[in-house]
């Protein structure tokens, strides 16, 4: 795909999920950038590789960056349920197979937990974000959000496991929260806020030039 010249630098959000793309555009609204997704690059195929959220996000970002030459943000996120041994985990998107709907996956999680009390329904959302620049070192940040699996789906907002992810401090599921509330509390919102300072400085230094100061600061924060 050929992008027309634009006054703002372009950031590729390496996803074909419209809901995830909208969330990232909102979370990164303070950045002076134009955002595109993989839906704008139908010819680019991304293969998920890695055993952890961080590895998968890093590989997605680097593949998309190489294919497009753009500053690229990719994430990998998922739901970990303690009573299910951490599943679905990194397989959250493919849980029950690629043709399963979000509703199918939510029903199965609830079925597997049965009548367990709330103390045995502990779960967390985890998110890793990777930022890749051409000929540069990939930066990764991560965050999580603790909660419980609800007894039934509730709410119409969000996507994925949001209808069954109960946020105790709000007394609501993620799907019942407003977009503003969700972005403040969610795993993706927390990780995005960690990513923004790196993105801002990469944009400021031309976004295709490796910035050793940024990389050194990330290493100090580990």
VOBA-1610 file (N, C-alpha, C; in pm, whole numbers, padded with zeros to 5 digits, always signed):
BEGIN
Unk+00084-00120+00000Unk+00000+00000+00000Unk+00088+00125+00000Unk+00053+00225-00084Unk+00125+00350-00089Unk+00050+00454-00007Unk+00116+00509+00095Unk+00055+00613+00177Unk+00082+00749+00116Unk-00020+00835+00111Unk-00002+00970+00061Unk+00078+01052+00162Unk+00155+01150+00113Unk+00229+01234+00207Unk+00136+01304+00306Unk+00175+01306+00432Unk+00095+01372+00535Unk+00187+01457+00620Unk+00128+01558+00687Unk+00209+01650+00766Unk+00256+01586+00895Unk+00179+01492+00949Unk+00215+01426+01073Unk+00286+01294+01044Unk+00380+01254+01131Unk+00440+01122+01115Unk+00335+01013+01138Unk+00360+00898+01079Unk+00264+00788+01084Unk+00310+00681+01182Unk+00217+00636+01264Unk+00242+00522+01353Unk+00150+00408+01310Unk+00209+00294+01287Unk+00131+00175+01255Unk+00095+00101+01383Unk-00034+00080+01406Unk-00080-00005+01514Unk-00100-00144+01454Unk-00015-00238+01491Unk-00011-00367+01421Unk-00123-00459+01469Unk-00243-00427+01427Unk-00360-00510+01459Unk-00461-00499+01346Unk-00543-00601+01331Unk-00658-00596+01241Unk-00788-00599+01321Unk-00777-00582+01452Unk-00893-00579+01539Unk-00941-00433+01550Unk-01058-00402+01494Unk-01103-00262+01497Unk-01121-00207+01638Unk-01168-00290+01732Unk-01186-00244+01868Unk-01055-00208+01933Unk-00953-00292+01914Unk-00821-00264+01970Unk-00761-00139+01907Unk-00777-00125+01775Unk-00723-00007+01707Unk-00786+00121+01762Unk-00918+00121+01781Unk-00985+00240+01834Unk-00933+00273+01974Unk-00912+00170+02057Unk-00861+00196+02191Unk-00723+00260+02186Unk-00636+00208+02099Unk-00501+00264+02092Unk-00503+00408+02041Unk-00586+00436+01941Unk-00594+00573+01890Unk-00638+00668+02001Unk-00733+00626+02083Unk-00777+00708+02196Unk-00665+00723+02300Unk-00598+00612+02332Unk-00493+00615+02433Unk-00374+00701+02389Unk-00348+00705+02258Unk-00234+00781+02206Unk-00276+00916+02149Unk-00395+00964+02185Unk-00449+01086+02125Unk-00359+01207+02147Unk-00280+01209+02254Unk-00194+01325+02282Unk-00073+01332+02191Unk-00044+01225+02118Unk+00071+01224+02029Unk+00037+01293+01897Unk+00132+01370+01846Unk+00114+01436+01716Unk+00150+01336+01607Unk+00056+01250+01574Unk+00083+01144+01477Unk-00046+01103+01407Unk-00029+01042+01293Unk-00138+00981+01218Unk-00131+00832+01242Unk-00245+00767+01265Unk-00246+00625+01298Unk-00310+00544+01186Unk-00245+00433+01155Unk-00299+00337+01058Unk-00291+00199+01123Unk-00368+00105+01070Unk-00365-00032+01122Unk-00328-00128+01010Unk-00318-00255+01044Unk-00288-00356+00942Unk-00401-00372+00843Unk-00520-00322+00874Unk-00627-00323+00776Unk-00592-00235+00656Unk-00501-00141+00676Unk-00455-00056+00567Unk-00345-00124+00484Unk-00299-00241+00531Unk-00192-00315+00463Unk-00235-00461+00447Unk-00335-00488+00365Unk-00387-00626+00352Unk-00283-00726+00303Unk-00179-00677+00238Unk-00077-00767+00185Unk+00024-00811+00291Unk+00023-00748+00408Unk+00121-00779+00512Unk+00066-00892+00601Unk+00139-01002+00605Unk+00102-01117+00690Unk+00192-01120+00812Unk+00132-01129+00929Unk+00207-01132+01054Unk+00187-01269+01120Unk+00297-01333+01151Unk+00292-01463+01219Unk+00323-01444+01367Unk+00233-01492+01452Unk+00256-01480+01596Unk+00360-01582+01640Unk+00468-01534+01702Unk+00577-01619+01747Unk+00617-01579+01888Unk+00644-01678+01971Unk+00689-01649+02107Unk+00609-01724+02210Unk+00665-01732+02331Unk+00601-01804+02440Unk+00538-01711+02544Unk+00579-01585+02546Unk+00528-01490+02644Unk+00460-01374+02571Unk+00383-01295+02646Unk+00320-01178+02587Unk+00425-01084+02529Unk+00536-01067+02600Unk+00641-00976+02554Unk+00704-01025+02425Unk+00735-01154+02417Unk+00797-01209+02297Unk+00705-01198+02176Unk+00577-01226+02196Unk+00482-01221+02085Unk+00464-01077+02037Unk+00451-00982+02130Unk+00437-00842+02091Unk+00561-00794+02016Unk+00679-00831+02066Unk+00804-00790+02002Unk+00812-00843+01859Unk+00781-00970+01841Unk+00788-01030+01707Unk+00687-00967+01612Unk+00566-00940+01660Unk+00466-00876+01575Unk+00512-00736+01532Unk+00564-00659+01628Unk+00608-00524+01597Unk+00722-00524+01496Unk+00819-00612+01515Unk+00934-00614+01424Unk+00895-00662+01285Unk+00806-00761+01276Unk+00760-00807+01144Unk+00688-00696+01070Unk+00597-00628+01138Unk+00519-00522+01074Unk+00607-00404+01037Unk+00703-00372+01122Unk+00795-00262+01094Unk+00880-00291+00970Unk+00932-00413+00962Unk+01012-00451+00844Unk+00929-00446+00716Unk+00804-00488+00725Unk+00719-00497+00606Unk+00674-00360+00556Unk+00662-00263+00647Unk+00607-00133+00609Unk+00706-00017+00617Unk+00813-00034+00693Unk+00907+00074+00714Unk+00857+00182+00808Unk+00750+00154+00880Unk+00690+00253+00970Unk+00725+00227+01116Unk+00727+00335+01193Unk+00728+00322+01338Unk+00606+00241+01377Unk+00627+00131+01448Unk+00519+00034+01470Unk+00499+00005+01618Unk+00372+00002+01657Unk+00331-00040+01791Unk+00251-00168+01778Unk+00292-00271+01852Unk+00216-00396+01855Unk+00197-00437+01999Unk+00087-00502+02026Unk+00068-00552+02161Unk+00028-00699+02156Unk+00050-00765+02266Unk-00011-00896+02287Unk-00069-00893+02427Unk-00191-00935+02436Unk-00259-00928+02565Unk-00350-01048+02580Unk-00391-01072+02702Unk-00477-01187+02724Unk-00522-01197+02868Unk-00603-01297+02891Unk-00662-01322+03022Unk-00596-01444+03086Unk-00553-01429+03209Unk-00501-01541+03288Unk-00597-01570+03403Unk-00644-01694+03413Unk-00734-01734+03521Unk-00660-01832+03611Unk-00641-01796+03737Unk-00561-01877+03828Unk-00614-02019+03840Unk-00746-02034+03852Unk-00805-02166+03872Unk-00792-02255+03749Unk-00757-02194+03636Unk-00738-02271+03512Unk-00589-02282+03478Unk-00505-02265+03579Unk-00361-02277+03557Unk-00303-02167+03470Unk-00366-02049+03472Unk-00318-01937+03392Unk-00376-01930+03253Unk-00457-02028+03217Unk-00518-02026+03084Unk-00632-01925+03081Unk-00666-01876+02962Unk-00610-01904+02830Unk-00476-01836+02801Unk-00437-01737+02878Unk-00304-01679+02866Unk-00272-01627+02726Unk-00155-01664+02676Unk-00113-01616+02545Unk-00197-01675+02432Unk-00282-01771+02464Unk-00373-01828+02364Unk-00512-01767+02372Unk-00525-01655+02442Unk-00656-01595+02463Unk-00729-01565+02333Unk-00656-01516+02234Unk-00719-01481+02107Unk-00762-01605+02030Unk-00688-01714+02046Unk-00716-01837+01970Unk-00785-01943+02056Unk-00826-01907+02175Unk-00893-02000+02265Unk-01019-02055+02197Unk-01032-02185+02192Unk-01141-02258+02125Unk-01131-02255+01973Unk-01019-02204+01919Unk-01002-02204+01773Unk-01031-02068+01712Unk-00982-02048+01592Unk-00988-01916+01527Unk-01130-01874+01489Unk-01224-01971+01481Unk-01360-01935+01441Unk-01453-01910+01559Unk-01403-01927+01682Unk-01485-01903+01800Unk-01508-01753+01818Unk-01628-01718+01859Unk-01659-01577+01885Unk-01620-01541+02028Unk-01618-01410+02056Unk-01592-01366+02193Unk-01694-01426+02289Unk-01820-01431+02246Unk-01925-01486+02332Unk-01900-01634+02360Unk-01853-01708+02259Unk-01821-01850+02278Unk-01713-01867+02385Unk-01610-01788+02376Unk-01498-01799+02469Unk-01539-01760+02611Unk-01619-01656+02621Unk-01664-01615+02754Unk-01751-01722+02820Unk-01840-01781+02742Unk-01925-01887+02796Unk-01842-02006+02843Unk-01737-02040+02769Unk-01656-02155+02805Unk-01576-02129+02933Unk-01523-02009+02950Unk-01452-01975+03073Unk-01547-01989+03192Unk-01667-01936+03180Unk-01766-01946+03288Unk-01800-02092+03316Unk-01816-02171+03210Unk-01850-02313+03228Unk-01738-02386+03301Unk-01614-02359+03263Unk-01501-02427+03325Unk-01489-02394+03474Unk-01525-02275+03513Unk-01516-02236+03654Unk-01635-02286+03735Unk-01745-02318+03668Unk-01861-02373+03738Unk-01910-02282+03849Unk-01933-02342+03965Unk-01988-02267+04079Unk-01881-02225+04180Unk-01757-02213+04136Unk-01652-02171+04228Unk-01685-02035+04290Unk-01652-02017+04418Unk-01677-01887+04482Unk-01584-01780+04425Unk-01613-01656+04457Unk-01536-01545+04403Unk-01388-01555+04437Unk-01356-01612+04552Unk-01215-01624+04592Unk-01137-01718+04501Unk-01208-01804+04428Unk-01143-01897+04336Unk-01166-01858+04190Unk-01201-01732+04167Unk-01225-01683+04031Unk-01128-01569+03996Unk-01015-01566+04068Unk-00915-01460+04046Unk-00860-01469+03905Unk-00849-01354+03842Unk-00793-01350+03706Unk-00721-01217+03687Unk-00654-01206+03576Unk-00588-01079+03544Unk-00578-01066+03392Unk-00588-00945+03350Unk-00555-00909+03212Unk-00408-00870+03209Unk-00335-00915+03109Unk-00195-00876+03092Unk-00176-00820+02952Unk-00091-00720+02943Unk-00063-00658+02814Unk+00085-00624+02803Unk+00142-00660+02691Unk+00279-00618+02657Unk+00271-00537+02528Unk+00337-00423+02526Unk+00343-00338+02407Unk+00487-00331+02361Unk+00507-00349+02231Unk+00640-00337+02171Unk+00638-00223+02070Unk+00746-00146+02069Unk+00762-00034+01977Unk+00885-00063+01892Unk+00864-00075+01761Unk+00974-00108+01670Unk+00997+00007+01573Unk+01124+00037+01549Unk+01161+00139+01451Unk+01256+00075+01350Unk+01253+00119+01225Unk+01344+00063+01126Unk+01489+00078+01171Unk+01563-00031+01162Unk+01706-00033+01196Unk+01731+00012+01340Unk+01636-00010+01427Unk+01653+00028+01566Unk+01624-00087+01659Unk+01645-00064+01789Unk+01619-00164+01890Unk+01474-00154+01936Unk+01407-00266+01946Unk+01267-00268+01986Unk+01253-00246+02137Unk+01159-00160+02174Unk+01131-00127+02313Unk+01005-00200+02356Unk+01003-00256+02476Unk+00884-00322+02527Unk+00848-00268+02666Unk+00718-00259+02689Unk+00665-00223+02821Unk+00549-00318+02848Unk+00511-00332+02974Unk+00401-00423+03006Unk+00327-00375+03130Unk+00204-00424+03146Unk+00121-00390+03260Unk+00012-00495+03275Unk-00052-00498+03392Unk-00162-00591+03412Unk-00273-00525+03492Unk-00384-00595+03503Unk-00501-00547+03575Unk-00565-00668+03643Unk-00581-00662+03774Unk-00635-00773+03850Unk-00787-00764+03861Unk-00851-00881+03862Unk-00996-00884+03876Unk-01045-01024+03905Unk-01173-01048+03879Unk-01237-01177+03899Unk-01323-01211+03778Unk-01340-01339+03753Unk-01430-01381+03645Unk-01574-01374+03697Unk-01657-01298+03628Unk-01796-01284+03669Unk-01873-01414+03643Unk-01988-01425+03711Unk-02070-01545+03695Unk-02146-01549+03565Unk-02160-01433+03501Unk-02227-01425+03372Unk-02179-01301+03300Unk-02188-01299+03167Unk-02146-01179+03092Unk-02235-01060+03126Unk-02171-00943+03138Unk-02245-00820+03167Unk-02182-00705+03091Unk-02268-00623+03032Unk-02220-00502+02965Unk-02209-00518+02815Unk-02213-00405+02747Unk-02210-00403+02600Unk-02084-00338+02544Unk-02001-00281+02629Unk-01884-00210+02580Unk-01763-00302+02563Unk-01654-00243+02516Unk-01529-00319+02503Unk-01538-00431+02403Unk-01453-00533+02424Unk-01449-00648+02335Unk-01377-00761+02408Unk-01366-00875+02345Unk-01293-00987+02404Unk-01360-01037+02532Unk-01279-01048+02637Unk-01327-01101+02765Unk-01386-00994+02857Unk-01400-00872+02807Unk-01447-00762+02891Unk-01580-00791+02962Unk-01678-00859+02897Unk-01806-00882+02967Unk-01797-00973+03089Unk-01689-01052+03102Unk-01677-01141+03217Unk-01562-01100+03310Unk-01494-00989+03279Unk-01384-00944+03364Unk-01439-00843+03464Unk-01457-00889+03588Unk-01515-00805+03693Unk-01406-00725+03762Unk-01424-00593+03765Unk-01329-00501+03827Unk-01381-00467+03967Unk-01322-00522+04074Unk-01381-00509+04207Unk-01392-00366+04257Unk-01294-00280+04225Unk-01300-00143+04277Unk-01411-00060+04214Unk-01463-00108+04103Unk-01573-00038+04035Unk-01707-00108+04053Unk-01704-00236+04091Unk-01827-00312+04103Unk-01892-00338+03970Unk-01813-00336+03863Unk-01863-00356+03727Unk-01767-00443+03648Unk-01816-00498+03538Unk-01725-00564+03445Unk-01661-00458+03356Unk-01553-00495+03289Unk-01489-00402+03195Unk-01588-00354+03090Unk-01679-00442+03048Unk-01775-00407+02944Unk-01881-00309+02993Unk-01892-00292+03124Unk-01988-00197+03180Unk-01925-00060+03206Unk-01795-00050+03195Unk-01727+00077+03219Unk-01737+00167+03096Unk-01730+00299+03119Unk-01720+00392+03007Unk-01581+00376+02945Unk-01563+00417+02820Unk-01429+00409+02761Unk-01324+00480+02844Unk-01360+00593+02905Unk-01265+00668+02986Unk-01225+00589+03111Unk-01324+00528+03177Unk-01296+00447+03295Unk-01210+00327+03259Unk-01245+00262+03150Unk-01169+00143+03109Unk-01024+00179+03079Unk-01003+00287+03004Unk-00866+00323+02967Unk-00782+00362+03088Unk-00847+00411+03193Unk-00774+00447+03315Unk-00728+00323+03391Unk-00811+00218+03391Unk-00786+00101+03476Unk-00727-00018+03403Unk-00747-00025+03273Unk-00715-00148+03201Unk-00566-00173+03185Unk-00533-00297+03160Unk-00396-00339+03131Unk-00340-00264+03011Unk-00421-00249+02907Unk-00375-00180+02786Unk-00356-00032+02811Unk-00445+00027+02889Unk-00430+00168+02921Unk-00304+00195+03001Unk-00276+00110+03100Unk-00156+00127+03181Unk-00030+00110+03097Unk-00029+00008+03010Unk+00089-00015+02925Unk+00108+00098+02825Unk-00003+00148+02771Unk+00006+00258+02674Unk+00066+00382+02737Unk+00028+00410+02861Unk+00084+00528+02928Unk+00235+00512+02951Unk+00280+00390+02972Unk+00424+00367+02982Unk+00493+00387+02847Unk+00422+00355+02739Unk+00481+00362+02605Unk+00487+00506+02551Unk+00397+00593+02595Unk+00386+00727+02537Unk+00516+00807+02545Unk+00588+00812+02659Unk+00712+00890+02661Unk+00815+00842+02558Unk+00825+00711+02539Unk+00917+00659+02438Unk+00872+00698+02298Unk+00744+00686+02270Unk+00692+00722+02138Unk+00712+00871+02111Unk+00688+00954+02211Unk+00701+01098+02191Unk+00844+01134+02152Unk+00940+01073+02219Unk+01079+01107+02189Unk+01127+01042+02059Unk+01074+00926+02026Unk+01107+00868+01896Unk+01054+00955+01783Unk+00933+01007+01799Unk+00879+01099+01699Unk+00964+01225+01689Unk+01008+01275+01804Unk+01086+01398+01806Unk+01221+01382+01738Unk+01278+01260+01745Unk+01410+01241+01684Unk+01400+01177+01546Unk+01282+01184+01485Unk+01269+01138+01348Unk+01210+01000+01334Unk+01191+00931+01443Unk+01126+00799+01459Unk+01189+00684+01381Unk+01281+00711+01290Unk+01349+00602+01222Unk+01494+00592+01267Unk+01537+00687+01351Unk+01676+00688+01398Unk+01682+00623+01535Unk+01771+00522+01556Unk+01783+00464+01690Unk+01825+00570+01791Unk+01750+00582+01899Unk+01778+00685+02001Unk+01839+00616+02122Unk+01970+00624+02137Unk+02037+00550+02243Unk+01996+00597+02381Unk+01962+00725+02394Unk+01921+00776+02525Unk+01791+00711+02571Unk+01698+00692+02477Unk+01571+00628+02510Unk+01594+00483+02549Unk+01677+00414+02471Unk+01704+00274+02499Unk+01773+00260+02635Unk+01869+00351+02664Unk+01938+00344+02791Unk+01842+00366+02909Unk+01746+00459+02890Unk+01651+00483+02999Unk+01563+00361+03021Unk+01522+00294+02913Unk+01442+00173+02929Unk+01519+00067+03005Unk+01648+00052+02972Unk+01731-00048+03040Unk+01742-00017+03190Unk+01749+00112+03226Unk+01759+00149+03366Unk+01631+00117+03442Unk+01516+00123+03372Unk+01388+00099+03437Unk+01357-00050+03457Unk+01432-00135+03395Unk+01406-00281+03406Unk+01445-00331+03544
//
